[in-house]
Amino acid sequence: MIQRVQFPINPEDVHNDDILRSKIKPLISKNVESFNYTFIKRSLDARSKKIKIQCVIDVYIDENIPNNKPYYSAKNVAKEKSVTIIGAGPAGLFAALHAINKGIKPIIFERGKKVRDRRRDLADLNKKGIVNPESNYCFGEGGAGTYSDGKLYTRSKKRGDVKTVLKWFIHFGADENILIDAHPHIGTNKLPKIIEEIRAEIIKHGGEIHFNSKLTDITIVDNAIEEITINENKKFPTSNLLLATGHSARDVLYLLHDNGIKLEAKPFALGVRIEHQQELIDKIQYWGKKSNEYLPPAAYALVTQVEEVGVYSFCMCPGGIIAPCATQSGEVVTNGWSPSKRNNPYANSGIVMTINPEKLSKNYKTDPFVGLKFQQQIEKVCWEKAGKNQQVPAQRLLDFMQDKKSFDFPRSSYIPGVKSVMLKEVFPLFMIKNFKKAFKDFDKKMPGFLTNDAVIHAPESRTSSPVKIPRDKISLESPQVEGLYPCGEGGGYAGGIVSAAIDGINCMRKIIEKIN
Ligand SMILES: Cc1cc2nc3c(=O)[nH]c(=O)nc-3n(C[C@H](O)[C@H](O)[C@H](O)COP(=O)(O)OP(=O)(O)OC[C@H]3O[C@@H](n4cnc5c(N)ncnc54)[C@H](O)[C@@H]3O)c2cc1C
């Protein structure tokens, strides 16, 4: 007999077996001395001063907890039918894992380098401000997900089975707790090893991964994919192409456009990354307390509506670092990551707003790139104003609210450095107004948020794709080109690691249905 029970517990007791059993016992219907139990969910509840962990537990009475492992299995596919995948981000890699699980051979082409080799390029980006356009925080094995924060929660539960993705992550080395924690997180230090394990699995079972291999052209014959070109000169025939190139592969969008494939401008998010001291965020969220061995560094999630525009925090990284995420010279872009322990003294978060393409240009129906051009323009202006290197424009939060220039800054986690720039010089007036109203509202929700010790870094511009590559809702195939499957964040179908991975699995499922 299995019985589900639910109760709050003090954070320091959540791993104490005796205390857990004493909480469970009065809640189960059968009066037994011995039982097994397993956590289903654990979530921090800091709504009142008595901070608790809410536990959901399955109790096994007179039976053992079933062993559902392994969470993932694969077949040897070396001699099987193949599917071509462009991009080794979460969408491409999970599509490949689904393929070898179902007996189909994935052949991946990735423009960037292997995960370890990317490190040198990230070091050059951070320390020297040099952007390698093929190897950076967005491009390379594991995609934008590799050196990310590795937060694995998604709002898109409708799109597919989140648990499958989490279980596959566990199979390749993630901690089992990601299945239980309400806000699962892997951490930048652990992700690269997991990505290497995924690669090893794909290759061991006969799949292929080609690095330094950029899709540079596609050949369409009779409205169907016939061939792709890699690195300008290598041709590969293919009839099914899963395109998972992420939101930063602008060249791929132009390549599709030049080949007559219709694209659509879509709403996207754009804004800034704000950094506070983690200690302050802990105190605000934990009723004056600091985080400790039982209370993780505090997070926040803020959202407000200003003039019918959603302004919200995005990808909040407790104990995190702000990273330079440009993909070419002549632009600056920020994003954030944190190690698994989240033990840096900073708390950063994107504060972004929805930008609707119709607000940018009357031509948004005929020009799919209106949003992309706006995004590009902001990144370029920020680069120019901050010294034409990877420094970013920055302003203290209260200075921003009061239209004052900042003359000095507290230490920032952003390694390339910050330059004092009035943010009204880089963002249009409507965005500045929306930010100001939103920050006031955020301070009401989190008193103390509005402090001059917080620093705004600009811009946070790659949180979602401003362009959609249309696909059929059922077949997930392009309505225009047979065999083309736009997938993941770059197609406009995902917004994060888990949703991209789910979309990769869904697209591969459709391709397999078709070829079988
Ligand atoms: C610093 C940072 C932190 C983040 N933190 C989180 C987080 O904590 N949680 C979360 O859910 N999301 C996070 N994200 C977002 C997340 O990483 C993306 O949503 C996710 O990676 C999208 O997956 P994808 O597979 O669709 O695309 P991507 O991960 O962008 O992968 C696309 C891949 O395609 C390759 N590619 C592009 N063009 C070509 C071409 N022409 N030929 C061959 N290959 C090509 C790229 O090199 C890349 O490897 C973060 C992103 C960044 C940059």
The ligand as an ORCA input file, in Angstrom:
! r2SCAN-3c Opt
* xyz 0 1
  C      24.545     32.256    -19.331
  C      23.212     31.584    -19.566
  C      22.502     31.111    -18.485
  C      21.288     30.442    -18.665
  N      20.677     29.885    -17.576
  C      19.591     29.103    -17.772
  C      19.022     28.400    -16.688
  O      19.489     28.455    -15.566
  N      17.918     27.639    -16.928
  C      17.361     27.545    -18.171
  O      16.361     26.826    -18.326
  N      17.893     28.217    -19.214
  C      19.001     28.964    -19.054
  N      19.556     29.602    -20.117
  C      18.884     29.486    -21.423
  C      19.134     28.104    -22.029
  O      20.492     27.860    -22.043
  C      18.515     28.028    -23.411
  O      17.138     28.274    -23.271
  C      18.688     26.652    -24.034
  O      20.045     26.312    -24.091
  C      18.084     26.611    -25.443
  O      18.340     25.359    -25.998
  P      18.413     25.123    -27.572
  O      18.937     23.738    -27.737
  O      17.127     25.469    -28.194
  O      19.475     26.169    -28.128
  P      20.976     26.452    -27.701
  O      21.276     25.977    -26.359
  O      21.207     27.879    -28.013
  O      21.822     25.540    -28.688
  C      21.949     25.815    -30.049
  C      23.211     25.146    -30.564
  O      23.236     25.263    -31.985
  C      24.546     25.573    -32.405
  N      24.462     26.270    -33.692
  C      23.990     27.503    -33.932
  N      24.070     27.776    -35.257
  C      24.595     26.682    -35.845
  C      24.941     26.366    -37.182
  N      24.742     27.234    -38.186
  N      25.491     25.154    -37.444
  C      25.723     24.261    -36.439
  N      25.425     24.505    -35.142
  C      24.859     25.708    -34.856
  C      25.091     26.459    -31.298
  O      26.490     26.449    -31.281
  C      24.490     25.812    -30.057
  O      25.336     24.838    -29.520
  C      20.761     30.287    -19.972
  C      21.463     30.799    -21.071
  C      22.673     31.434    -20.882
  C      23.421     31.971    -22.080
*
